């Protein structure tokens, strides 16, 4: 909020608390209301109320903490919300719903004079009377976790729904959409796995759209798939289905059942605070005030707390093995930027990771995103081997207007626009074309790119990381030509000089001069490999628990003798740690899986011991006998006692 806004102090009678409310100048109200455009004209009153609270209450976070500390009950929170909204509208009377209209472009704005034919009042939109919180309260009265009874409904065909019509602007016609009751996602998404957003969206539209085959035939007849990319059509249909069934949301599904995240991990606040208002009925919130009010709009670098920055290096070193000095160089640069000692018109930092393959360059970028942003999903990976031809740079920023696919935008610009606080990873940067290097130069120099649609995308809150294997051959040649014994080992300075010369031969001086820091990764030692092997073997236990199979309850113990066994079988220093995972799969996972399938094991009580004896893998299965029904003489003895 601007410092010039007037702040009015009001007192809430319902909870005895003083709020600070902004009084927005009339000239700026329309600017604030443009945020609601993303709802495409479908705005519930509860959504609008939450928008007012989040936008116009200055001390909302301390207020929410006060409510939690006080233990305010759900029923009272309805009264609190209503009182806050009344106070906001009293100070900003222009925002009364009867003064607001929605035009044909779904823009919410102040009504100018009488309402035009192309406009409708905000309170006249289809979603205005939909109260998601009322649904939540009603369901909570029947039980703490009361949802759909899966014992009665076990098949999608058994689910109840109502058929509603939704207008699809692409074809200018209404389509029939099934609207299921909250909780139906337990059946619709049961035993389903989706690795990509597109596969999830495609599945949802096949479930929710009535007579989907007929719709696709109509699209083929008018030749629409030849003019518009299929993913765009699928996404538009998915958004229509999601509006009718807000619990069928990919972001919610990914955060709940993410394949590469443990259940204990927290996820970043990298979504808009009002994006999930429509799905509030399925959330288990502590209070009626939307959970998104407790989040900031989009997490940015300046909001990372000091403790996280100070402990960043130590946390990363527990996960990235054998690279203490490179991590120190990386963290030092990020900490300098955190206090404002960087150019404000450049990214947080631009780094190039060099060194042998398989030593943790790409993995370090993922761990940095996980520790700094909160999730490995915060990494936007650009595999530069896919951009070796000059014309392929358009995939990053989008095709120019008029070309096929220009409506999709660019992969890189779309990702950063959605999540401005990201780690951008250019993997094997030396394989990219010269035009891609020019785009990267613009990012490092001015922290912005203009996409194919002419929109400028800011990269000020991104961390740019490039990985490269340049200089490895030079290091190996030098090591072979220098003396014997200790003299043959390169000092760090000589190794860095060799890599710098290799980089100079590939990149222009203006490109290298804009790199914040060149981070050279060391070769891994035997001690490092053994630590990595230990971590990878421990992952087997976690994977067994997370994958929902009949063997999830098994108690497996891996002996320390496995570490040297895998080291001898799977280490090739030329390829770093990458062969380790394959060696563990071949030497441990495969024999263990065959043993489990062959043996008749009681998974709830058996113990598995995996160890090495005389250079051979041994797997012992101990089945503990569990007596369900005691013998008759024990029963009689018990009765006599």
C-alpha positions in Angstrom: 0.0 0.0 0.0 1.1 3.5 -0.7 2.5 5.5 2.2 0.1 8.4 1.2 -3.0 6.4 2.0 -5.0 7.6 5.0 -5.2 5.0 7.8 -8.3 4.9 10.0 -8.4 3.2 13.3 -11.6 1.3 14.1 -12.7 -0.9 17.1 -14.3 -4.3 16.6 -17.0 -4.9 19.1 -17.3 -8.6 18.5 -13.7 -9.4 19.5 -12.6 -6.2 21.2 -9.7 -5.4 18.8 -8.5 -2.3 17.0 -8.1 -2.6 13.3 -6.2 -0.2 10.9 -8.1 0.3 7.7 -6.9 2.1 4.5 -9.0 4.8 2.9 -8.2 4.5 -0.8 -8.5 7.6 -3.0 -11.4 7.3 -5.5 -9.0 7.6 -8.4 -7.2 4.3 -7.4 -10.2 2.1 -6.6 -10.5 0.8 -10.1 -6.8 -0.2 -10.0 -7.5 -2.3 -6.9 -10.6 -3.9 -8.4 -8.7 -5.1 -11.5 -7.4 -8.0 -9.3 -10.9 -9.6 -9.5 -10.7 -9.8 -13.3 -9.0 -13.2 -13.0 -12.3 -14.6 -11.7 -13.8 -14.2 -15.1 -16.9 -12.6 -13.7 -17.7 -15.4 -11.3 -17.3 -13.7 -7.9 -19.0 -15.0 -4.8 -19.9 -12.5 -2.1 -17.6 -14.4 0.3 -14.8 -13.9 -2.1 -15.5 -10.2 -2.4 -15.6 -9.9 1.4 -12.2 -11.6 1.7 -10.8 -9.4 -1.0 -11.9 -6.3 1.0 -10.3 -7.7 4.2 -7.0 -8.7 2.6 -6.6 -5.4 0.6 -7.9 -2.8 3.0 -6.9 -4.0 6.5 -3.4 -3.0 7.4 -2.8 -5.2 10.4 -4.5 -8.3 9.2 -1.7 -10.7 10.2 -1.5 -9.6 13.9 -5.3 -9.7 14.0 -5.4 -13.4 12.8 -2.8 -14.3 15.4 -5.0 -12.6 18.0 -8.0 -14.8 16.9 -6.0 -18.0 17.0 -4.6 -17.1 20.5 -8.1 -16.3 21.7 -9.6 -19.5 20.3 -12.5 -17.9 18.5 -15.2 -20.3 17.5 -16.5 -20.7 13.9 -19.9 -19.2 14.6 -18.4 -16.0 16.0 -16.0 -15.7 13.1 -18.9 -15.1 10.7 -19.9 -12.1 12.8 -16.3 -10.9 12.9 -16.0 -11.1 9.1 -19.3 -9.2 8.7 -18.3 -6.5 11.1 -14.9 -6.0 9.3 -16.6 -5.7 5.9 -19.0 -3.1 7.3 -16.1 -1.1 8.7 -14.2 -1.2 5.4 -17.3 -0.2 3.4 -18.1 2.6 5.9 -14.6 4.1 5.3 -14.6 3.3 1.5 -18.3 3.7 0.6 -17.5 3.6 -3.2 -16.9 -0.2 -2.7 -20.5 -1.0 -1.9 -21.4 -3.8 -4.3 -24.3 -1.8 -5.7 -21.7 0.8 -7.0 -19.7 -1.8 -8.9 -20.3 -3.3 -12.3 -18.7 -6.1 -14.4 -18.2 -5.3 -18.1 -17.9 -7.8 -21.0 -14.2 -8.3 -20.4 -14.9 -9.4 -16.8 -13.4 -6.2 -15.4 -14.9 -5.0 -12.1 -15.0 -1.3 -11.9 -17.0 1.6 -10.4 -20.3 2.3 -12.0 -20.3 5.6 -14.0 -23.8 7.0 -14.1 -26.5 4.6 -15.1 -25.6 1.0 -15.9 -24.8 0.3 -19.5 -26.3 -2.6 -21.5 -22.9 -4.3 -21.7 -22.5 -4.2 -18.0 -24.1 -6.0 -15.1 -24.0 -5.3 -11.4 -21.4 -7.2 -9.3 -24.2 -8.7 -7.3 -25.9 -10.0 -10.4 -23.2 -12.5 -11.4 -23.9 -16.2 -11.1 -21.6 -16.9 -8.2 -22.7 -14.0 -6.0 -25.1 -16.0 -3.8 -22.8 -19.0 -3.5 -21.6 -19.0 0.1 -18.7 -21.5 0.4 -18.4 -20.9 4.1 -22.0 -21.8 4.8 -21.3 -25.2 3.1 -18.3 -25.7 5.3 -20.2 -25.0 8.5 -23.1 -27.2 7.5 -20.7 -30.2 6.8 -18.8 -29.6 10.1 -22.0 -29.9 12.2 -22.4 -33.5 11.1 -18.9 -34.5 12.1 -15.3 -33.3 12.2 -14.3 -35.0 8.9 -17.8 -35.7 7.4 -17.6 -36.0 3.6 -18.8 -38.4 1.1 -19.5 -41.9 2.4 -17.2 -44.1 0.3 -18.7 -47.2 1.8 -21.9 -46.4 -0.1 -20.4 -44.8 -3.2 -17.4 -46.8 -4.6 -17.6 -45.9 -8.3 -17.7 -42.7 -10.2 -20.9 -43.8 -11.9 -22.6 -43.9 -8.5 -21.8 -40.3 -7.7 -24.6 -37.8 -7.5 -24.4 -34.6 -9.6 -26.5 -31.9 -11.1 -26.1 -30.9 -14.7 -25.3 -27.2 -15.2 -24.7 -25.1 -18.4 -21.5 -23.1 -18.7 -20.6 -20.8 -21.6 -17.4 -21.5 -23.5 -16.3 -18.3 -25.2 -14.0 -20.2 -27.6 -17.0 -21.7 -29.6 -19.6 -19.2 -28.4 -21.9 -22.0 -27.0 -23.0 -23.5 -23.7 -21.7 -26.9 -22.7 -23.2 -29.3 -20.1 -21.0 -29.7 -17.0 -21.5 -32.2 -14.1 -21.4 -30.5 -10.7 -20.5 -33.0 -8.0 -21.0 -32.6 -4.3 -17.9 -31.7 -2.1 -16.0 -34.9 -1.1 -16.5 -36.5 -4.5 -12.8 -36.1 -5.2 -12.2 -39.0 -2.8 -13.8 -41.3 -5.4 -12.9 -39.4 -8.6 -9.2 -39.2 -7.8 -8.9 -42.5 -5.9 -6.0 -44.7 -7.0 -5.1 -42.2 -9.7 -1.6 -40.8 -10.4 -0.9 -37.7 -12.5 2.7 -36.6 -13.3 1.7 -33.6 -15.3 -0.9 -30.8 -15.1 -2.1 -31.7 -18.6 -2.9 -35.3 -17.8 -4.8 -34.2 -14.7 -6.8 -31.6 -16.6 -7.6 -34.1 -19.4 -8.9 -36.6 -16.9 -11.1 -34.0 -15.1 -12.8 -32.9 -18.3 -13.6 -36.5 -19.4 -15.3 -37.0 -16.0 -17.1 -33.6 -15.7 -18.2 -32.8 -19.2 -21.4 -34.4 -20.4 -21.1 -36.3 -23.7 -17.4 -35.3 -24.1 -17.0 -37.4 -27.2 -19.7 -35.5 -29.0 -18.1 -32.2 -28.0 -14.7 -33.3 -29.5 -16.4 -34.4 -32.7 -18.0 -30.9 -33.0 -14.6 -29.3 -32.5 -13.1 -31.5 -35.2 -15.8 -30.6 -37.7 -15.1 -26.9 -37.3 -11.4 -27.5 -37.5 -10.6 -25.9 -34.1 -7.8 -28.3 -33.1 -5.9 -27.3 -36.3 -6.0 -23.6 -35.3 -5.5 -23.8 -31.5 -3.1 -26.1 -29.7 -4.8 -29.0 -27.9 -3.3 -28.1 -24.5 -5.0 -24.7 -24.7 -8.4 -26.2 -25.4 -8.0 -28.8 -22.7 -7.0 -26.1 -20.2 -10.0 -23.8 -21.1 -12.4 -26.8 -20.6 -10.7 -27.7 -17.3 -11.1 -24.2 -16.0 -14.8 -24.4 -16.7 -15.0 -27.7 -14.9 -12.9 -26.4 -12.0 -15.3 -23.5 -11.5 -18.2 -25.9 -11.1 -16.1 -28.4 -9.0 -13.5 -26.3 -7.1 -12.2 -29.4 -5.2 -10.8 -30.8 -8.5 -7.8 -28.5 -8.4 -4.4 -29.7 -9.7 -2.5 -27.6 -7.2 -4.4 -29.1 -4.3 -3.9 -32.6 -5.7 -0.1 -32.0 -6.2 0.4 -30.6 -2.8 -1.5 -33.5 -1.2 -0.1 -36.4 -3.2 3.2 -34.9 -4.7 5.3 -37.8 -5.9 8.7 -36.4 -4.8 7.8 -34.8 -1.5 7.3 -36.4 1.8 4.1 -35.8 3.7 6.0 -33.8 6.4 7.3 -31.2 3.9 5.8 -27.8 3.8 4.9 -26.1 0.5 5.6 -22.6 -0.6 3.1 -19.8 -0.7 3.7 -19.4 -4.4 0.0 -19.0 -5.4 -2.2 -16.0 -5.5 -4.0 -15.5 -2.2 -7.4 -15.5 -3.8 -6.8 -18.3 -6.3 -8.4 -21.0 -4.2 -11.4 -19.1 -2.7 -13.8 -21.1 -4.7 -12.4 -24.3 -3.2 -12.8 -23.1 0.4 -15.6 -25.7 1.1 -13.1 -28.6 0.9 -10.4 -27.0 3.1 -10.0 -27.9 6.7 -9.4 -24.4 8.1 -9.1 -23.4 11.7 -11.4 -20.5 11.2 -13.9 -19.1 8.7 -11.6 -16.4 7.5 -10.0 -17.7 4.3 -6.7 -19.4 4.8 -5.4 -17.4 1.9 -5.7 -14.3 4.1 -3.0 -15.7 6.3 -0.7 -15.9 3.2 1.0 -13.2 1.4 0.2 -12.7 -2.3 3.3 -14.3 -3.7 6.4 -15.0 -1.7 9.3 -12.7 -2.7 13.0 -12.7 -1.7 12.7 -9.8 0.7 10.2 -11.8 2.8 12.7 -14.6 3.6 13.4 -14.3 7.3 16.8 -13.7 8.7 17.1 -17.1 10.4 16.5 -19.0 7.2 19.2 -17.0 5.5 21.7 -17.4 8.3 21.1 -21.2 8.5 20.9 -21.7 4.7 24.4 -23.0 4.3 24.3 -25.5 7.2 20.9 -26.9 6.0 22.2 -27.3 2.4 25.4 -29.1 3.6 23.3 -31.8 5.3 21.8 -32.7 1.9 24.6 -31.8 -0.6 27.6 -34.0 0.3 31.2 -33.0 -0.2 30.7 -29.5 -1.6 31.1 -27.3 1.5 33.2 -24.6 -0.3 30.9 -24.3 -3.3 27.9 -23.9 -1.0 29.7 -21.3 1.0 30.4 -19.3 -2.1 26.7 -19.6 -3.2 25.3 -18.7 0.2 27.6 -15.8 0.7 26.4 -14.1 -2.5 22.7 -14.7 -1.6 23.2 -13.2 1.9 24.9 -10.1 0.4 21.9 -9.7 -1.9 19.4 -10.1 1.0 20.6 -6.9 2.7 20.3 -4.9 -0.4 24.0 -4.9 -1.5 23.1 -5.8 -5.1 22.0 -3.9 -8.2 18.2 -3.5 -7.8 17.8 -3.9 -11.5 19.4 -7.3 -11.6 18.4 -10.8 -10.4 19.2 -11.9 -6.8 22.3 -13.6 -8.2 23.6 -15.2 -11.4 25.9 -18.2 -10.9 27.6 -20.7 -13.1 28.3 -24.1 -11.6 31.3 -25.9 -13.1 33.0 -29.2 -12.3 32.9 -32.9 -13.0 29.6 -34.6 -14.0 27.7 -36.2 -11.1 29.1 -34.1 -8.3 25.9 -32.4 -7.4 25.6 -29.2 -9.5 22.0 -29.7 -10.6 21.0 -31.2 -7.2 22.4 -28.2 -5.4 20.0 -25.9 -7.4 17.1 -28.1 -6.4 18.1 -28.1 -2.7 18.6 -24.3 -2.8 15.0 -23.9 -4.0 13.8 -26.3 -1.4 15.5 -24.5 1.5 15.1 -20.9 0.4 11.7 -21.0 -1.4 10.2 -24.0 0.4 9.8 -26.6 -2.4 11.8 -28.2 -5.2 8.9 -27.1 -7.4 10.5 -23.6 -7.2 13.1 -24.6 -9.8 12.4 -23.7 -13.4 14.6 -26.1 -15.4 15.8 -25.2 -18.9 17.6 -28.1 -20.6 19.9 -26.2 -22.9 20.5 -29.2 -25.1 16.9 -28.7 -26.4 17.7 -25.1 -27.4 20.8 -25.8 -29.6 19.2 -24.4 -32.8 18.7 -20.6 -33.1 15.0 -20.7 -33.8 14.2 -22.7 -30.6 14.8 -19.7 -28.3 11.1 -18.8 -29.1 10.0 -21.7 -26.9 11.3 -19.7 -23.9 9.5 -16.4 -24.5 6.7 -17.5 -26.9 6.3 -17.2 -30.6 5.7 -13.8 -32.1 2.1 -12.7 -32.7 0.6 -14.4 -35.8 2.6 -17.5 -35.6 1.2 -20.9 -34.5 1.1 -21.2 -30.7 1.6 -17.5 -30.0 -1.3 -17.6 -27.5 0.5 -20.1 -25.3 3.3 -17.7 -24.3 6.8 -18.9 -23.5 7.8 -21.7 -21.1 10.3 -19.5 -19.2 8.3 -16.3 -19.1 5.0 -18.1 -18.1 6.8 -19.9 -15.3 8.4 -16.7 -13.8 5.2 -14.7 -14.2 3.3 -17.3 -12.1 6.1 -17.7 -9.5 8.4 -14.6 -9.5 10.5 -16.0 -6.7 12.1 -19.0 -8.4 15.4 -20.6 -9.2 16.1 -20.6 -12.9 18.3 -23.5 -13.8 20.0 -23.5 -17.3 21.4 -27.0 -17.4 24.5 -27.6 -19.6 24.4 -24.0 -20.7 27.2 -24.4 -23.2 24.9 -26.4 -25.4 22.4 -23.6 -25.9 22.4 -21.4 -29.1 23.8 -17.9 -29.2 20.3 -16.5 -29.2 19.5 -18.2 -25.9 22.7 -16.8 -24.5 21.5 -13.3 -25.6 18.2 -13.8 -23.7 20.2 -14.9 -20.6 22.4 -11.8 -21.0 19.3 -9.6 -20.9 18.0 -11.4 -17.7 21.4 -11.0 -16.0 21.7 -7.4 -17.1 18.2 -5.9 -16.6 16.3 -8.7 -14.9 13.4 -8.7 -17.4 12.2 -10.3 -20.6 9.5 -9.4 -23.1 7.4 -12.4 -24.2 5.9 -13.0 -27.6 2.7 -11.2 -26.5 4.6 -8.0 -25.7 4.3 -8.3 -21.9 7.3 -7.6 -19.8 8.2 -10.2 -17.2 10.4 -9.3 -14.2 13.3 -11.5 -13.0 14.3 -9.4 -10.0 13.3 -12.1 -7.6 14.9 -15.0 -9.4 18.2 -16.8 -8.8 19.8 -17.7 -12.1 22.0 -20.8 -12.1 23.9 -22.2 -15.0 25.6 -25.6 -15.0 28.5 -26.5 -17.3 31.0 -29.3 -17.8 33.5 -26.9 -19.5 37.0 -27.2 -18.3 36.8 -30.8 -17.1 39.0 -32.0 -20.0 41.5 -29.3 -19.3 41.7 -30.3 -15.6 42.3 -33.9 -16.6 45.0 -33.0 -19.1 46.9 -30.9 -16.6 46.7 -33.6 -13.9 48.3 -36.1 -16.2 51.2 -33.8 -17.2 52.3 -32.5 -13.8 55.0 -34.5 -11.9 54.4 -37.3 -9.4 52.8 -37.7 -6.0 51.4 -34.7 -4.3 52.8 -32.4 -7.1 50.4 -34.1 -9.6 47.3 -32.8 -7.7 46.0 -29.5 -8.9 45.7 -26.7 -6.5 42.4 -25.0 -6.3 43.8 -21.9 -8.0 45.1 -23.8 -11.0 41.8 -25.7 -11.3 39.8 -22.5 -11.3 42.2 -20.9 -13.9 41.7 -23.9 -16.2 37.9 -23.6 -16.0 38.0 -19.9 -16.5 40.1 -20.3 -19.7 37.6 -22.9 -21.0 34.7 -20.5 -20.2 36.4 -17.6 -22.0 36.8 -19.7 -25.1 33.0 -20.4 -25.2 31.3 -17.2 -23.9 31.7 -13.5 -24.7 33.3 -11.2 -22.1 30.1 -9.3 -21.6 28.3 -12.5 -20.7 31.0 -13.6 -18.2 31.2 -10.2 -16.6 27.6 -10.3 -15.6 27.9 -13.5 -13.6 27.8 -12.9 -9.9 30.0 -15.8 -8.9 31.6 -18.8 -10.6 31.2 -21.8 -8.3 33.6 -24.7 -8.9 32.4 -28.1 -7.6 35.1 -30.5 -6.3 35.5 -34.1 -7.2 33.9 -36.4 -4.6 36.1 -38.5 -2.2 35.4 -42.0 -0.9 34.1 -40.6 2.3 31.6 -38.4 0.4 30.5 -41.4 -1.7 29.8 -43.5 1.4 27.7 -40.7 2.9 25.7 -40.5 -0.3 25.2 -44.2 -0.4 23.8 -44.1 3.2 21.3 -41.4 2.2 20.2 -43.3 -0.9 19.7 -46.5 1.0 17.6 -44.7 3.7 15.4 -43.4 0.8 14.5 -47.0 0.1 12.7 -47.1 3.5 10.9 -43.9 2.8 9.8 -45.0 -0.6 8.5 -48.2 0.8 6.3 -46.3 3.3 5.1 -43.7 0.8 4.1 -46.1 -2.0 0.8 -47.5 -1.0 1.5 -51.3 -1.4 0.9 -54.3 0.9 4.6 -54.1 1.9 4.4 -50.6 3.3 4.3 -51.8 6.9 7.4 -54.0 6.5 10.2 -53.3 9.0 13.5 -53.4 7.0 16.9 -53.0 8.4 19.9 -52.2 6.2 23.3 -53.1 7.6 26.3 -50.7 7.3 28.2 -53.4 5.4 26.1 -52.4 2.4 27.9 -49.1 2.1 31.3 -50.5 1.0 29.5 -53.2 -1.0 27.8 -50.6 -3.2 30.9 -48.4 -3.3 32.9 -51.2 -4.9 30.1 -52.2 -7.2 28.9 -48.8 -8.4 31.6 -46.2 -8.3 33.1 -44.8 -11.4 34.8 -41.5 -10.6 34.4 -40.4 -14.2 30.6 -40.2 -13.7 30.5 -39.1 -10.1 27.6 -40.2 -7.9 25.1 -40.9 -10.7 25.9 -44.6 -11.0 25.2 -45.1 -7.3 21.4 -45.1 -7.7 21.6 -47.6 -10.5 23.9 -49.8 -8.5 21.6 -49.7 -5.5 18.7 -50.7 -7.7 20.6 -53.6 -9.2 22.4 -54.9 -6.1 19.8 -54.2 -3.4 16.3 -53.2 -4.7 15.9 -55.9 -7.3 17.0 -58.9 -5.1 14.9 -57.5 -2.3 11.8 -57.2 -4.5 12.2 -60.7 -5.8 12.6 -62.0 -2.2 9.4 -60.3 -1.1 7.4 -61.6 -4.0 8.6 -65.2 -3.6 8.2 -65.5 0.2 4.9 -65.7 2.0 5.4 -62.8 4.4 3.2 -61.3 7.0 3.9 -57.7 6.3 2.5 -56.4 9.6 4.8 -58.4 11.8 7.8 -59.6 9.7 11.3 -58.1 10.0 13.7 -58.0 7.0 17.4 -57.8 7.5 19.7 -56.9 4.5 23.4 -57.3 4.9 26.6 -58.4 3.1 28.4 -61.6 4.0 31.5 -62.8 2.1 30.9 -60.2 -0.6 27.4 -61.6 -1.2 24.1 -59.9 -0.5 22.1 -61.7 2.2 18.4 -61.1 2.9 16.9 -62.6 6.1 13.2 -62.7 6.7 12.0 -63.2 10.2 8.2 -63.9 10.5 7.0 -63.2 13.9 4.1 -65.6 14.8 1.0 -63.7 15.8 -1.7 -65.6 17.7 -5.1 -64.2 16.9 -7.1 -66.8 18.8 -5.6 -68.4 22.0 -5.9 -72.2 22.5 -8.9 -73.5 24.3 -7.0 -74.4 27.5 -5.8 -70.8 27.8 -9.4 -69.6 27.5 -10.6 -72.0 30.1 -7.7 -71.1 32.4 -8.6 -67.5 32.1 -12.2 -68.2 33.0 -11.2 -70.2 36.1 -8.9 -67.5 37.2 
